[in-house]
Amino acid sequence: MSVPMMIYAYWTLAFLVGLLFFRKDILTFNREFDTRRVVLIVASFVVVAINAWVYSHSTTDGGRPLDPLTVVIFSVCNGIAETFMFYAVFRLGDLLASKLSSDNWQLTPKQSNFIIAMLFFVAYSGLIHGLFWINILPEHVVQTSPYKPFFMPIQMLIAGSWALSFFWYRDIRTVILLHALVDLTMAINVKFSLFH
């Protein structure tokens, strides 16, 4: 299977997961914008901006030409699709934590939901990037970049802010926008094509 076909298959699966299981969360929007949410959104955009700077200084395009159509399609489609998958594993962790902390089980403290859901989210993110994306995208990491050590802490900040958006507000839409911006940065810097 070609690289574009693998990406399209992943997106199809993710869209099905989102539409089958989270249609209500996708179609409704939490309109509560308290101070905590505003601070979280602003902080999330700041972290994504820092990520763009670090990412662009620790990757190379290998001389490949920019494909503007790929940049747009990848940013939008992967922003939506992968957010659905992240949300799915986050909710799965949340569900498991509720079961484990229930009166019948009492294996974890009642307050463990966010931690367990976040662990599911981070584990999935690590697996999908380590086993899928890193293997199908062209070589792009500059191992000698002085900014490379900042990459993983920034990724953890991104994951944490998105997980809080999911946990506190069931806010898929803001995370889709943030994810699309991260993917925009990646697609512009790595320069690959979805069409050959």
Buried (B, 14 or more C-beta within 10 A) or exposed (E): EEBBEEBBEBBEEBBEBBEEBBEEBBEEEBEEEEEEBEEBBEBBBEBBEBBBEBBEBBBBBEEEEEBEEBBEBBBBBBBBBBBBBBBBBBBBBBBBBBEBBEEEEEEBEEEBBBEBBBBBBBEBBEEBBEEEBEEBBEEBBEEEBEBBEBBEEBBBBBBBBBBBBBBBBBBBBBBBBBBBBBBBBBBBBBBBBBEE
